[in-house]
């Protein structure tokens, strides 16, 4: 009987050591995978708002999720308990760039596969999706050939004519659409707001210089409406 208990204890110790080894491997691999993902995000980020905290969050989320999956294992009761525990957490930070959300899911998916023990799948998934992201970044996939912009022209109130600039705009632009007219400077000035699209080879400064010759050298501004800036 004592020999049986000794063998059982040795088996339990070996199982514990194996579990700890697998957990360590899962955590280490999830860290490596999310480190690659975070580095990829850093190199392919094109928005105006870059956050070091977000880059670190990708790594922390991935490793945390892998540990959660290790803890859950095949235990349904533990799974429901963790769902209840995490349900009290509220995330208040809004992400302005949809691609940031994709990177969070990327890191979490890598952590889940590592936590479940699918190590080869985690590596394959990380490498494959990284190649896809690099391809999209290098080819600038999805970008329109010519982006639309918002043109604002300021003119004196006594010289206001909605069609005064149509000839110049038609010469330089593929399309232009007058969207709003408003007063400024206590009613002494009028602002005309257009949505425009340049012809190929037409520079914004060239258009603005010609418009300023007609509006008495008053303010003319061009705002880019591209969704690349956040």
C-alpha positions as YAML, in Angstrom:
chain: A
units: angstrom
residues:
- id: 1
  name: UNK
  ca: [0.00, 0.00, 0.00]
- id: 2
  name: UNK
  ca: [2.80, 2.38, 0.89]
- id: 3
  name: UNK
  ca: [4.56, 1.57, -2.38]
- id: 4
  name: UNK
  ca: [1.32, 2.34, -4.29]
- id: 5
  name: UNK
  ca: [0.91, 5.70, -2.53]
- id: 6
  name: UNK
  ca: [4.54, 6.55, -3.21]
- id: 7
  name: UNK
  ca: [4.13, 5.75, -6.90]
- id: 8
  name: UNK
  ca: [0.91, 7.79, -7.02]
- id: 9
  name: UNK
  ca: [2.60, 10.77, -5.40]
- id: 10
  name: UNK
  ca: [5.52, 10.51, -7.84]
- id: 11
  name: UNK
  ca: [3.05, 10.44, -10.75]
- id: 12
  name: UNK
  ca: [1.23, 13.50, -9.37]
- id: 13
  name: UNK
  ca: [4.52, 15.37, -8.96]
- id: 14
  name: UNK
  ca: [5.51, 14.46, -12.52]
- id: 15
  name: UNK
  ca: [2.12, 15.61, -13.81]
- id: 16
  name: UNK
  ca: [2.46, 18.91, -11.92]
- id: 17
  name: UNK
  ca: [5.94, 19.43, -13.34]
- id: 18
  name: UNK
  ca: [4.64, 18.68, -16.84]
- id: 19
  name: UNK
  ca: [1.74, 21.11, -16.37]
- id: 20
  name: UNK
  ca: [4.09, 23.83, -15.16]
- id: 21
  name: UNK
  ca: [6.42, 23.18, -18.11]
- id: 22
  name: UNK
  ca: [3.54, 23.41, -20.58]
- id: 23
  name: UNK
  ca: [2.28, 26.59, -18.92]
- id: 24
  name: UNK
  ca: [5.74, 28.14, -19.08]
- id: 25
  name: UNK
  ca: [6.06, 27.18, -22.75]
- id: 26
  name: UNK
  ca: [2.62, 28.64, -23.52]
- id: 27
  name: UNK
  ca: [3.40, 31.90, -21.75]
- id: 28
  name: UNK
  ca: [6.82, 32.18, -23.40]
- id: 29
  name: UNK
  ca: [5.47, 31.45, -26.88]
- id: 30
  name: UNK
  ca: [2.53, 33.85, -26.44]
- id: 31
  name: UNK
  ca: [4.99, 36.54, -25.39]
- id: 32
  name: UNK
  ca: [7.14, 35.94, -28.49]
- id: 33
  name: UNK
  ca: [4.11, 35.92, -30.82]
- id: 34
  name: UNK
  ca: [2.60, 39.10, -29.36]
- id: 35
  name: UNK
  ca: [6.02, 40.76, -29.39]
- id: 36
  name: UNK
  ca: [6.14, 40.13, -33.14]
- id: 37
  name: UNK
  ca: [2.59, 41.47, -33.48]
- id: 38
  name: UNK
  ca: [3.40, 44.60, -31.47]
- id: 39
  name: UNK
  ca: [6.55, 45.22, -33.54]
- id: 40
  name: UNK
  ca: [4.51, 44.77, -36.71]
- id: 41
  name: UNK
  ca: [1.92, 47.27, -35.46]
- id: 42
  name: UNK
  ca: [4.65, 49.77, -34.68]
- id: 43
  name: UNK
  ca: [6.17, 49.50, -38.16]
- id: 44
  name: UNK
  ca: [2.89, 49.58, -40.09]
- id: 45
  name: UNK
  ca: [1.11, 52.27, -38.06]
- id: 46
  name: UNK
  ca: [0.01, 55.12, -40.32]
- id: 47
  name: UNK
  ca: [-2.32, 57.13, -38.08]
- id: 48
  name: UNK
  ca: [-1.47, 60.40, -36.40]
- id: 49
  name: UNK
  ca: [-2.01, 59.12, -32.85]
- id: 50
  name: UNK
  ca: [0.63, 56.58, -31.85]
- id: 51
  name: UNK
  ca: [0.43, 55.18, -28.32]
- id: 52
  name: UNK
  ca: [3.23, 53.27, -26.60]
- id: 53
  name: UNK
  ca: [0.69, 52.04, -24.05]
- id: 54
  name: UNK
  ca: [-1.36, 50.42, -26.81]
- id: 55
  name: UNK
  ca: [1.69, 48.57, -28.15]
- id: 56
  name: UNK
  ca: [2.41, 47.21, -24.69]
- id: 57
  name: UNK
  ca: [-1.27, 46.35, -24.23]
- id: 58
  name: UNK
  ca: [-1.13, 44.00, -27.22]
- id: 59
  name: UNK
  ca: [1.61, 41.99, -25.49]
- id: 60
  name: UNK
  ca: [-0.02, 42.04, -22.06]
- id: 61
  name: UNK
  ca: [-3.42, 41.02, -23.45]
- id: 62
  name: UNK
  ca: [-1.96, 38.13, -25.42]
- id: 63
  name: UNK
  ca: [-0.02, 36.69, -22.47]
- id: 64
  name: UNK
  ca: [-2.96, 37.21, -20.10]
- id: 65
  name: UNK
  ca: [-5.36, 35.40, -22.42]
- id: 66
  name: UNK
  ca: [-2.96, 32.46, -22.74]
- id: 67
  name: UNK
  ca: [-2.85, 32.14, -18.93]
- id: 68
  name: UNK
  ca: [-6.66, 32.33, -18.76]
- id: 69
  name: UNK
  ca: [-6.96, 29.51, -21.30]
- id: 70
  name: UNK
  ca: [-4.49, 27.41, -19.29]
- id: 71
  name: UNK
  ca: [-6.53, 27.96, -16.13]
- id: 72
  name: UNK
  ca: [-9.80, 27.10, -17.87]
- id: 73
  name: UNK
  ca: [-8.55, 23.95, -19.55]
- id: 74
  name: UNK
  ca: [-11.57, 21.64, -19.95]
- id: 75
  name: UNK
  ca: [-13.26, 22.85, -16.76]
- id: 76
  name: UNK
  ca: [-16.65, 24.32, -17.69]
- id: 77
  name: UNK
  ca: [-17.29, 25.58, -14.15]
- id: 78
  name: UNK
  ca: [-14.05, 27.54, -14.14]
- id: 79
  name: UNK
  ca: [-14.90, 28.96, -17.56]
- id: 80
  name: UNK
  ca: [-18.25, 30.29, -16.35]
- id: 81
  name: UNK
  ca: [-16.61, 31.65, -13.22]
- id: 82
  name: UNK
  ca: [-14.03, 33.59, -15.24]
- id: 83
  name: UNK
  ca: [-16.75, 34.93, -17.53]
- id: 84
  name: UNK
  ca: [-18.56, 36.26, -14.48]
- id: 85
  name: UNK
  ca: [-15.37, 37.75, -13.07]
- id: 86
  name: UNK
  ca: [-14.41, 39.51, -16.31]
- id: 87
  name: UNK
  ca: [-17.96, 40.79, -16.87]
- id: 88
  name: UNK
  ca: [-17.49, 43.36, -14.13]
- id: 89
  name: UNK
  ca: [-14.61, 44.97, -16.06]
- id: 90
  name: UNK
  ca: [-15.57, 47.97, -18.16]
- id: 91
  name: UNK
  ca: [-13.27, 49.30, -20.86]
- id: 92
  name: UNK
  ca: [-13.76, 53.02, -21.30]
- id: 93
  name: UNK
  ca: [-11.10, 53.75, -23.93]
- id: 94
  name: UNK
  ca: [-12.53, 54.13, -27.43]
- id: 95
  name: UNK
  ca: [-10.36, 53.17, -30.38]
- id: 96
  name: UNK
  ca: [-10.57, 55.62, -33.24]
- id: 97
  name: UNK
  ca: [-8.71, 53.42, -35.75]
- id: 98
  name: UNK
  ca: [-10.51, 50.14, -36.65]
- id: 99
  name: UNK
  ca: [-7.13, 48.54, -37.38]
- id: 100
  name: UNK
  ca: [-6.19, 48.92, -33.70]
- id: 101
  name: UNK
  ca: [-9.10, 46.64, -32.79]
- id: 102
  name: UNK
  ca: [-7.89, 44.10, -35.35]
- id: 103
  name: UNK
  ca: [-4.44, 44.05, -33.73]
- id: 104
  name: UNK
  ca: [-5.99, 43.50, -30.29]
- id: 105
  name: UNK
  ca: [-7.87, 40.48, -31.65]
- id: 106
  name: UNK
  ca: [-4.69, 39.34, -33.39]
- id: 107
  name: UNK
  ca: [-2.80, 39.32, -30.08]
- id: 108
  name: UNK
  ca: [-5.69, 37.65, -28.24]
- id: 109
  name: UNK
  ca: [-6.01, 34.92, -30.88]
- id: 110
  name: UNK
  ca: [-2.29, 34.18, -30.61]
- id: 111
  name: UNK
  ca: [-2.63, 33.99, -26.82]
- id: 112
  name: UNK
  ca: [-5.64, 31.66, -27.03]
- id: 113
  name: UNK
  ca: [-3.90, 29.20, -29.36]
- id: 114
  name: UNK
  ca: [-0.82, 29.18, -27.12]
- id: 115
  name: UNK
  ca: [-2.92, 28.67, -23.99]
- id: 116
  name: UNK
  ca: [-4.75, 25.73, -25.57]
- id: 117
  name: UNK
  ca: [-1.46, 24.08, -26.50]
- id: 118
  name: UNK
  ca: [-1.67, 24.59, -30.27]
- id: 119
  name: UNK
  ca: [1.91, 25.86, -30.47]
- id: 120
  name: UNK
  ca: [2.52, 25.14, -34.16]
- id: 121
  name: UNK
  ca: [-0.82, 26.70, -35.07]
- id: 122
  name: UNK
  ca: [0.06, 29.82, -33.03]
- id: 123
  name: UNK
  ca: [3.35, 30.25, -34.89]
- id: 124
  name: UNK
  ca: [1.76, 29.53, -38.27]
- id: 125
  name: UNK
  ca: [-1.12, 31.92, -37.57]
- id: 126
  name: UNK
  ca: [1.21, 34.72, -36.43]
- id: 127
  name: UNK
  ca: [3.53, 34.36, -39.43]
- id: 128
  name: UNK
  ca: [0.72, 34.05, -41.99]
- id: 129
  name: UNK
  ca: [-1.30, 37.03, -40.77]
- id: 130
  name: UNK
  ca: [1.88, 39.11, -40.39]
- id: 131
  name: UNK
  ca: [2.70, 38.46, -44.05]
- id: 132
  name: UNK
  ca: [-0.83, 39.50, -45.03]
- id: 133
  name: UNK
  ca: [-0.55, 42.74, -43.00]
- id: 134
  name: UNK
  ca: [2.84, 43.54, -44.53]
- id: 135
  name: UNK
  ca: [1.40, 42.95, -48.00]
- id: 136
  name: UNK
  ca: [-1.53, 45.29, -47.31]
- id: 137
  name: UNK
  ca: [0.84, 47.93, -45.92]
- id: 138
  name: UNK
  ca: [3.38, 47.75, -48.77]
- id: 139
  name: UNK
  ca: [0.76, 47.78, -51.53]
- id: 140
  name: UNK
  ca: [-1.31, 50.45, -49.73]
- id: 141
  name: UNK
  ca: [-4.32, 48.29, -50.49]
- id: 142
  name: UNK
  ca: [-7.70, 49.98, -50.45]
- id: 143
  name: UNK
  ca: [-6.47, 53.54, -50.89]
- id: 144
  name: UNK
  ca: [-8.35, 55.63, -53.41]
- id: 145
  name: UNK
  ca: [-6.38, 57.07, -56.29]
- id: 146
  name: UNK
  ca: [-7.65, 60.56, -55.52]
- id: 147
  name: UNK
  ca: [-9.05, 61.59, -52.17]
- id: 148
  name: UNK
  ca: [-11.78, 64.12, -51.61]
- id: 149
  name: UNK
  ca: [-11.04, 67.31, -49.68]
- id: 150
  name: UNK
  ca: [-12.91, 70.19, -48.10]
- id: 151
  name: UNK
  ca: [-12.18, 73.60, -49.64]
- id: 152
  name: UNK
  ca: [-13.10, 76.75, -47.72]
- id: 153
  name: UNK
  ca: [-13.06, 80.13, -49.48]
- id: 154
  name: UNK
  ca: [-13.54, 83.42, -47.61]
- id: 155
  name: UNK
  ca: [-14.99, 86.36, -49.54]
- id: 156
  name: UNK
  ca: [-16.23, 89.84, -48.53]
- id: 157
  name: UNK
  ca: [-19.96, 89.92, -47.87]
- id: 158
  name: UNK
  ca: [-20.59, 92.70, -50.39]
- id: 159
  name: UNK
  ca: [-18.79, 90.78, -53.15]
- id: 160
  name: UNK
  ca: [-20.45, 87.44, -52.49]
- id: 161
  name: UNK
  ca: [-21.35, 85.40, -55.60]
- id: 162
  name: UNK
  ca: [-21.88, 81.66, -55.32]
- id: 163
  name: UNK
  ca: [-20.80, 81.04, -58.93]
- id: 164
  name: UNK
  ca: [-17.82, 83.39, -59.00]
- id: 165
  name: UNK
  ca: [-15.26, 80.59, -58.59]
- id: 166
  name: UNK
  ca: [-16.91, 77.94, -60.76]
- id: 167
  name: UNK
  ca: [-14.66, 78.57, -63.78]
- id: 168
  name: UNK
  ca: [-11.44, 78.16, -61.80]
- id: 169
  name: UNK
  ca: [-12.75, 75.14, -59.94]
- id: 170
  name: UNK
  ca: [-13.90, 73.43, -63.15]
- id: 171
  name: UNK
  ca: [-10.46, 74.01, -64.67]
- id: 172
  name: UNK
  ca: [-8.51, 72.40, -61.79]
- id: 173
  name: UNK
  ca: [-10.92, 69.87, -60.32]
- id: 174
  name: UNK
  ca: [-12.55, 66.61, -61.34]
- id: 175
  name: UNK
  ca: [-15.55, 67.47, -59.24]
- id: 176
  name: UNK
  ca: [-16.70, 70.15, -56.81]
- id: 177
  name: UNK
  ca: [-19.86, 70.50, -54.79]
- id: 178
  name: UNK
  ca: [-20.89, 73.55, -52.77]
- id: 179
  name: UNK
  ca: [-21.95, 72.19, -49.37]
- id: 180
  name: UNK
  ca: [-22.49, 75.22, -47.14]
- id: 181
  name: UNK
  ca: [-22.46, 79.01, -46.96]
- id: 182
  name: UNK
  ca: [-21.97, 80.79, -43.64]
- id: 183
  name: UNK
  ca: [-21.14, 84.23, -42.34]
- id: 184
  name: UNK
  ca: [-18.06, 85.03, -40.27]
- id: 185
  name: UNK
  ca: [-16.35, 88.08, -38.74]
- id: 186
  name: UNK
  ca: [-19.65, 89.52, -37.47]
- id: 187
  name: UNK
  ca: [-21.28, 89.12, -40.87]
- id: 188
  name: UNK
  ca: [-18.65, 91.02, -42.84]
- id: 189
  name: UNK
  ca: [-17.29, 87.86, -44.50]
- id: 190
  name: UNK
  ca: [-18.84, 84.84, -46.21]
- id: 191
  name: UNK
  ca: [-17.33, 81.35, -46.16]
- id: 192
  name: UNK
  ca: [-18.05, 78.99, -49.04]
- id: 193
  name: UNK
  ca: [-17.39, 75.32, -48.27]
- id: 194
  name: UNK
  ca: [-16.91, 72.86, -51.14]
- id: 195
  name: UNK
  ca: [-16.17, 69.14, -51.34]
- id: 196
  name: UNK
  ca: [-13.59, 68.82, -54.11]
- id: 197
  name: UNK
  ca: [-11.50, 66.25, -55.96]
- id: 198
  name: UNK
  ca: [-8.35, 67.39, -57.77]
- id: 199
  name: UNK
  ca: [-7.51, 66.52, -61.33]
- id: 200
  name: UNK
  ca: [-4.31, 64.50, -61.81]
- id: 201
  name: UNK
  ca: [-1.21, 66.67, -61.45]
- id: 202
  name: UNK
  ca: [-3.03, 69.64, -59.91]
- id: 203
  name: UNK
  ca: [-1.39, 70.86, -56.70]
- id: 204
  name: UNK
  ca: [-3.39, 72.39, -53.87]
- id: 205
  name: UNK
  ca: [-1.15, 75.46, -53.72]
- id: 206
  name: UNK
  ca: [-1.72, 76.18, -57.41]
- id: 207
  name: UNK
  ca: [-5.48, 76.11, -56.88]
- id: 208
  name: UNK
  ca: [-5.30, 78.21, -53.71]
- id: 209
  name: UNK
  ca: [-3.10, 80.88, -55.33]
- id: 210
  name: UNK
  ca: [-5.57, 81.40, -58.18]
- id: 211
  name: UNK
  ca: [-8.53, 81.55, -55.79]
- id: 212
  name: UNK
  ca: [-6.76, 84.14, -53.60]
- id: 213
  name: UNK
  ca: [-6.32, 86.36, -56.65]
- id: 214
  name: UNK
  ca: [-10.11, 86.46, -56.98]
- id: 215
  name: UNK
  ca: [-11.14, 86.78, -53.31]
- id: 216
  name: UNK
  ca: [-8.89, 89.72, -52.46]
- id: 217
  name: UNK
  ca: [-6.09, 87.59, -50.93]
- id: 218
  name: UNK
  ca: [-8.36, 86.44, -48.11]
- id: 219
  name: UNK
  ca: [-8.16, 83.06, -46.43]
- id: 220
  name: UNK
  ca: [-8.42, 79.90, -48.56]
- id: 221
  name: UNK
  ca: [-7.95, 76.52, -46.88]
- id: 222
  name: UNK
  ca: [-7.95, 72.87, -47.94]
- id: 223
  name: UNK
  ca: [-8.73, 70.10, -45.42]
- id: 224
  name: UNK
  ca: [-8.07, 66.46, -46.17]
- id: 225
  name: UNK
  ca: [-10.97, 64.12, -45.53]
- id: 226
  name: UNK
  ca: [-8.90, 60.93, -45.64]
- id: 227
  name: UNK
  ca: [-9.69, 58.39, -42.90]
- id: 228
  name: UNK
  ca: [-5.98, 57.65, -42.52]
- id: 229
  name: UNK
  ca: [-5.59, 60.44, -39.95]
- id: 230
  name: UNK
  ca: [-6.98, 59.84, -36.44]
...
